[in-house]
Amino acid sequence: MSVNGLLIDYEWCTGCQSCELACKNEHGFPMNKWGIKMVEFGPFEMEPGTLEWNYMAVPTSYCDLCEDRVARGEQPTCVLHCLANVIEYGPVEELALKMAAKGKRVSMYVP
């Protein structure tokens, strides 16, 4: 049996918080509790005239990969509602191959 996780390609994340809101609605989390949280990292001047500014969707310990949705054959709600299509769900082995091919602005979450 394979283990599933999330691959988050934050190079293209726009920081829209759709994943965060969808998760809150799916699970009924109260204010100040998230299953996935958007974090803004930057802006930082890397060299004169060059800024780096990233948004990162970070799953928290409350993330259960939407086990009820997945049991019904659906995707986790953060994946479904990601407007930039930067969150993927699947077997860790497959996600690791995609991660290696994408470069350095990628993270993986395995509960």
C-alpha distance (Angstrom), angle and dihedral (degrees) to the residues before:
residue distance angle dihedral
M1 . . .
S2 3.79 . .
V3 3.78 124.9 .
N4 3.80 116.4 -125.1
G5 3.77 129.4 -146.0
L6 3.79 145.6 155.8
L7 3.78 126.7 -89.6
I8 3.80 113.4 -157.5
D9 3.81 117.9 -166.3
Y10 3.77 98.9 -163.6
E11 3.80 94.2 177.0
W12 3.81 86.1 86.4
C13 3.83 100.2 31.5
T14 3.81 110.7 124.1
G15 3.80 96.6 -164.1
C16 3.82 92.8 -118.4
Q17 3.83 92.2 145.8
S18 3.82 93.1 -138.2
C19 3.81 90.1 131.9
E20 3.80 90.6 51.7
L21 3.81 94.4 49.0
A22 3.81 94.0 43.4
C23 3.81 90.8 51.9
K24 3.81 92.6 48.2
N25 3.81 90.8 50.7
E26 3.81 94.4 44.6
H27 3.79 94.1 51.2
G28 3.80 100.0 30.1
F29 3.80 92.9 -124.8
P30 3.82 114.9 178.5
M31 3.80 123.7 -126.9
N32 3.80 113.5 -63.1
K33 3.81 93.5 24.7
W34 3.80 121.8 98.5
G35 3.77 138.6 173.2
I36 3.80 88.6 -159.2
K37 3.80 124.4 16.1
M38 3.79 129.7 -161.5
V39 3.79 113.3 -130.8
E40 3.79 124.8 -168.1
F41 3.79 114.3 -144.7
G42 3.78 114.5 -171.1
P43 2.91 158.0 -54.8
F44 3.77 95.0 -134.3
E45 3.77 125.9 167.7
M46 3.79 104.3 -127.3
E47 3.81 94.5 -179.8
P48 3.79 130.1 -12.0
G49 3.80 107.7 -58.1
T50 3.82 94.8 4.6
L51 3.79 119.8 104.4
E52 3.77 129.3 -171.7
W53 3.79 115.2 -155.8
N54 3.77 121.8 167.3
Y55 3.77 137.5 -179.2
M56 3.78 115.6 -155.1
A57 3.80 127.7 -167.7
V58 3.80 104.5 -145.8
P59 3.83 119.9 -167.8
T60 3.80 113.0 -138.8
S61 3.79 130.9 -147.8
Y62 3.83 87.3 -89.6
C63 3.82 90.8 66.3
D64 3.81 110.7 108.8
L65 3.83 92.9 170.7
C66 3.82 86.3 -108.0
E67 3.79 90.9 -74.7
D68 3.83 92.2 -175.6
R69 3.82 92.4 53.3
V70 3.82 92.5 44.2
A71 3.83 90.4 49.8
R72 3.83 86.9 58.2
G73 3.81 90.4 51.9
E74 3.81 94.8 -102.2
Q75 3.79 130.4 125.2
P76 3.80 122.7 -106.1
T77 3.79 108.5 -85.4
C78 3.83 93.6 -116.1
V79 3.82 89.7 57.8
L80 3.81 92.9 46.7
H81 3.80 94.4 48.7
C82 3.82 100.7 39.3
L83 3.81 102.6 121.9
A84 3.81 93.3 -159.9
N85 3.84 94.0 45.6
V86 3.80 91.8 -128.5
I87 3.83 98.0 132.3
E88 3.80 118.6 79.0
Y89 3.81 129.8 -177.0
G90 3.78 125.1 -155.0
P91 3.79 148.7 93.8
V92 3.81 112.0 -23.8
E93 3.81 91.9 -128.6
E94 3.82 91.5 58.5
L95 3.79 93.0 42.5
A96 3.82 90.8 50.8
L97 3.82 90.2 56.7
K98 3.80 90.9 49.6
M99 3.81 89.8 46.0
A100 3.80 92.2 54.0
A101 3.81 91.0 50.7
K102 3.82 95.5 48.3
G103 3.79 100.8 59.1
K104 3.76 133.6 -132.8
R105 3.83 106.3 -31.8
V106 3.77 95.8 73.1
S107 3.78 132.8 100.7
M108 3.79 134.1 -173.3
Y109 3.78 129.9 -148.2
V110 3.78 122.0 -157.9
P111 3.81 115.8 172.8
